[in-house]
Amino acid sequence: MNTQSSTDPDQLLIGCRTCHLLCRISTSRKALPATCPRCGAKLQRRKPGSIARTWALVIAAYIFYLPANLLPITKYATMGEEQMDTIMSGVIYFVVNGSWYIAIIIFAASVMVPILKLIVLTYLLFSVNRKSERRRRERARLYRITATIGRWSMVDIYALTILVALVKLGPVATIEAGPGAVFFAAVVVLTMLAARAFDPRLIWDAKESINE
């Protein structure tokens, strides 16, 4: 978050997005390009086009979320018989066979985490657009949690990749990735990019504009 220096009102403190060094720049030169003294990266008060890019990525992830859950994510071929499973049918299979812990992990990582991340990002975008001053600290903490846990949705893709590579028994048994896997991977990547595109410093802008 940008804030004015308590020792010099004519200077700003800007965090470098590359090496996270807190840099001090003069307000008289803030219109000029400033660079980080440690890594040389360009210093910016806010991420350019953060809101527009985050909205675009979130909307795309919403669109891909439905086929990711409705289309088959795996295709099994065993002794001439084929079976295709979606994420939810896989969860139901493990529940029926008593593997509750596996079903919970798959359901949480593949169904709940992506949609909760989308809901949180949507909430943050709306609150920033409305210049809301409520619960700024909680919203900032919520963003950090969302940005951290989102990558764990790739667990399903990693597991599927290992299964496809290992289960190659010719006519006996094979496993192939279904079209749902592509959409699911797209949802995970898009939500990760959306969280990275969002600038959490915007949460505090409403308060700073009032104090100035």
C-alpha positions in Angstrom: 0.0 0.0 0.0 1.2 3.5 -0.9 1.4 6.0 1.9 3.1 9.3 2.4 6.2 9.4 4.5 5.7 10.7 8.0 9.1 12.4 7.9 8.7 14.1 4.5 5.3 15.1 3.1 6.8 15.5 -0.4 7.7 11.9 -0.7 5.8 8.6 -1.3 6.6 5.1 -0.3 6.0 2.5 -3.0 6.5 -1.2 -2.8 8.4 -2.8 -5.6 6.3 -5.6 -7.2 9.3 -7.6 -8.2 11.6 -7.7 -5.1 9.1 -6.1 -2.6 11.6 -3.4 -1.5 9.9 -0.4 0.0 11.1 2.6 -2.1 10.9 6.3 -1.4 10.2 8.6 -4.3 9.6 12.4 -4.5 6.1 13.6 -5.2 7.6 16.3 -7.4 8.9 13.6 -9.7 6.0 11.1 -9.4 5.0 11.8 -13.0 8.4 10.6 -14.2 9.3 6.9 -14.5 10.8 5.7 -11.2 12.8 2.4 -10.8 13.6 0.2 -7.9 17.1 0.9 -6.7 17.6 -2.8 -5.9 16.3 -4.7 -8.9 15.7 -1.9 -11.4 12.0 -2.7 -11.9 9.6 0.1 -12.8 7.7 1.5 -9.8 4.0 2.0 -10.1 1.5 3.4 -7.6 -1.1 1.0 -8.9 -1.2 -1.9 -11.4 -2.3 -0.4 -14.7 -5.7 -1.6 -15.8 -6.0 -3.8 -12.8 -9.8 -3.7 -12.5 -10.5 -4.2 -16.2 -8.1 -7.1 -16.5 -9.3 -8.8 -13.3 -13.0 -8.5 -14.5 -12.1 -10.0 -17.9 -10.3 -13.0 -16.3 -13.0 -13.6 -13.7 -15.8 -13.6 -16.3 -13.8 -16.0 -18.5 -13.3 -18.3 -15.5 -17.1 -18.2 -14.8 -17.8 -19.2 -18.4 -15.3 -22.1 -18.3 -16.5 -23.3 -14.8 -19.7 -24.9 -16.1 -18.1 -27.1 -18.8 -15.3 -28.0 -16.4 -17.9 -29.6 -14.1 -20.4 -30.9 -16.7 -18.0 -32.4 -19.2 -16.2 -35.7 -18.4 -12.7 -35.1 -16.9 -11.5 -38.7 -17.3 -12.2 -41.6 -19.7 -11.6 -45.1 -18.6 -11.3 -48.1 -20.9 -11.2 -51.5 -19.2 -11.5 -54.8 -21.1 -13.3 -53.2 -24.0 -15.7 -51.2 -21.8 -15.6 -47.4 -21.6 -16.6 -45.2 -18.8 -16.5 -41.4 -18.6 -16.6 -39.5 -15.3 -17.1 -35.9 -14.4 -15.6 -34.3 -11.2 -18.9 -34.9 -9.3 -19.3 -38.5 -10.5 -15.8 -39.1 -9.2 -16.7 -37.7 -5.9 -19.8 -39.8 -5.7 -17.8 -42.9 -6.6 -15.4 -42.4 -3.7 -18.3 -41.7 -1.3 -20.1 -44.9 -2.3 -16.9 -46.9 -1.9 -16.3 -45.5 1.6 -13.3 -43.3 0.7 -14.7 -40.1 2.3 -11.4 -38.4 2.8 -10.5 -38.6 -0.9 -14.0 -37.5 -1.9 -13.7 -34.5 0.5 -10.3 -33.5 -0.9 -11.5 -33.7 -4.5 -14.7 -31.9 -3.8 -12.9 -29.1 -1.9 -10.0 -28.7 -4.3 -12.0 -29.1 -7.6 -15.4 -27.7 -6.9 -15.5 -25.5 -3.8 -12.1 -23.7 -4.0 -12.5 -22.4 -7.6 -16.1 -21.1 -7.2 -15.3 -19.6 -3.8 -12.3 -17.9 -5.3 -14.4 -16.5 -8.1 -17.0 -15.3 -5.6 -14.4 -13.6 -3.4 -12.7 -11.8 -6.4 -16.2 -10.7 -7.6 -16.9 -9.3 -4.1 -13.6 -7.5 -4.0 -14.1 -6.0 -7.5 -17.6 -4.7 -6.6 -16.4 -3.3 -3.3 -13.5 -1.5 -5.0 -15.8 -0.1 -7.7 -18.2 1.2 -5.1 -15.3 2.7 -3.2 -16.5 0.9 0.0 -14.8 1.8 3.3 -16.2 -1.2 5.2 -14.0 -4.0 6.5 -10.9 -3.0 4.6 -8.5 -5.0 6.7 -10.7 -8.1 6.4 -11.0 -7.7 2.7 -7.2 -7.4 2.4 -6.8 -10.6 4.5 -9.4 -12.3 2.3 -7.5 -11.4 -0.8 -4.3 -12.9 0.6 -6.0 -16.1 1.5 -7.6 -16.4 -1.9 -4.3 -15.7 -3.7 -2.6 -18.4 -1.6 -5.0 -21.3 -1.8 -6.1 -21.0 -5.4 -3.2 -22.9 -6.8 -4.1 -26.0 -4.8 -7.0 -26.6 -7.3 -4.3 -28.0 -9.6 -4.1 -31.1 -7.5 -6.7 -32.8 -9.7 -4.8 -32.0 -12.8 -1.5 -33.3 -11.4 -3.2 -36.5 -10.2 -4.9 -37.0 -13.6 -1.6 -36.4 -15.4 0.1 -39.1 -13.3 -2.8 -41.6 -13.9 -2.7 -41.0 -17.7 1.0 -41.5 -17.7 1.0 -44.7 -15.5 -2.1 -46.5 -16.6 -1.2 -47.6 -20.1 -2.0 -51.4 -20.2 -3.1 -51.6 -23.8 -6.4 -53.5 -24.2 -6.5 -54.3 -20.5 -6.9 -50.8 -19.1 -6.2 -47.2 -20.1 -7.1 -43.8 -18.8 -7.3 -40.7 -20.9 -8.1 -37.0 -20.0 -11.5 -35.8 -21.0 -12.5 -32.4 -22.4 -13.5 -31.3 -18.9 -9.9 -31.4 -17.8 -9.0 -28.7 -20.3 -11.8 -26.4 -19.1 -10.9 -27.2 -15.4 -7.3 -26.3 -15.9 -8.3 -23.1 -17.7 -10.5 -22.2 -14.7 -7.6 -22.7 -12.3 -5.1 -20.7 -14.4 -7.6 -17.9 -15.0 -8.4 -17.5 -11.3 -4.7 -17.5 -10.5 -4.1 -14.8 -13.1 -7.1 -12.8 -11.9 -5.8 -12.8 -8.3 -2.4 -11.7 -9.6 -4.0 -9.0 -11.8 -6.0 -7.5 -8.9 -4.3 -4.8 -7.0 -5.2 -5.0 -3.3 -3.9 -1.5 -2.7 -7.1 -0.3 -4.4 -9.0 -1.5 -1.3 -7.5 1.4 0.7 -7.9 4.1 -1.9 -11.3 5.3 -0.7 -9.9 6.0 2.8 -6.8 7.8 1.4 -8.8 10.0 -0.9 -10.9 11.2 2.0 -7.9 11.9 4.2 -6.0 13.9 1.5 
